[in-house]
Amino acid sequence: MAIIKFKNIKSNLQHVINYGKNGDKTEKGLLVSSINCGVATAYEEMALTKKFYHKEDKILGYHIIQSFDGFETPPANANKIGKQLAEEMWADKYQVVICTHVNKRNVHNHIILNSVSFVNGKKYHNSETNIALTREISDRLCFENGLKIIDTPKSKKEKEIAEKRIDNFNRRDEKMQKVITDIDETIKSVKKYSDFKLALKAKGYSNIKDNGKYFSLKTPYFQRNVRIDRAFGEKYSVQGIKERIYYPKTNNYLTPFANYQKKYYKKIYKGPKIDKEKYKWNIFYRWYIQALFWLGILPAKVTIQEVTVQDYKAKNKVKMVFEELNYINRSHSKSIEDIKIHKKEIEDKLPVLKGEKEKLWVKHKKAISPENKSFILERINLISDEISTLYGQRNACNRIIDTYNKIYEEIKKERLEKEKFKELSNNDKKKIKNR
């Protein structure tokens, strides 16, 4: 289980970031990641945020050290845990850099948090409750990754104090009570989970995150996202909320009046095949098809048919395979090393594009004329599309590499079995064949 330490950065934020990103300690920068800023331009973007909101004094940032027990987890996984912690705590408003060091006797993360929000310019208040929340999230993430728990009298006492702080803050706070009241009223007023989220947005709630298990949202009363189930139990988890919507308690038994299991459908066209290319450029062909629809000879609508989850997943797998083959073809890759090089290029390009996007958002806020705003917004949309495309390509690269590794392992197993078979005596070989 990781130990968390906090330090205030009151001078030279750049020095702390450079120390964290030190290539000798982070395997030449491979173990550095960031949130809401680029890895290469992290300090510049943080400084720009401070300058924009005129908050360049006092506490410049926070330095959080997350230390693991020896090398109980691989460095890459340690960086992933650090990033997950930062995403849960600060991703909605703050810029963060996560650097994993491997130069000492244990693997540890240096998490550098900008003190000023790039969204509204408010400074982060590192209260005892926020410290307790950070430690609790870190412990949960470590537990989910199979890391051992520190079980000493001191750790137990610290955990009890942290739990009391979180519990007292969440349950006794008037603002939290308002949030719970809003959620309870919304659950009673809707019949679908999608309507529940829309109704909450109408009440001023935003940034609703429901990853299938945890439910968090941005409230009108707090700066950060709030995890409701952490304070008020399982009935405020995603599953708990869905059960309360679809299976409300009446007369001491559950009355289901809707099915919230996700369903999948496919469109089926039973008419003759239409040449799409001809339809585009041949006016007579297009007119004739429209006439057939008008006369009712061709079916006016496609039929909708429900498909099983298994069929949907199988179709999705085939789609992903086509994406992988297309990527190999487009990138002219001749070996798995080419794919790895392409993946590295994509991962290097993504932080740069994200950094450009953040700078453009800052320019968009400063822009006065509508023409400048619309021009900057167009550029932001173009960069967003490029980022989305790169993510798709990176996912395709990851799947290709995973498939290659699986095939390679299978080939290795077959070779080992053949070698073992060759080493056997003739009698043993006959016995195996007779089986």
Secondary structure, DSSP 8 states (H G I E B T S, - for coil): --EEEEEEE-S-HHHHHHHHT-TTTTTTTTTEEEESS-STTHHHHHHHHHHHTT--SS--EEEEEEE-STTSS-HHHHHHHHHHHHHHHHTTT--EEEEEE-SSSS-EEEEEEESB-TTT--B----HHHHHHHHHHHHHHHHHTT------HHHHHHHHHHHHHHHHHHHH-HHHHHHHHHHHHHHHH-SSHHHHHHHHHHTT-EEEEE-SS-EEEE-SS-SSEEEHHHHH-GGGSHHHHHHHHHS-EETTEE---S--S--EEEEE--S----HHHHHH-HHHHHHHHHHHHHTSS-SS-EEEEE-HHHHHHHHHHHHHHHHHHHHHHHT--SHHHHHHHHHHHHHHHHHHHHHHHHHHHHHHH--SHHHHHHHHHHHHHHHHHHHHHHHHHHHHHHHHHHHHHHHHHHHHHHHHHHHHHHS-HHHHHHHHH-
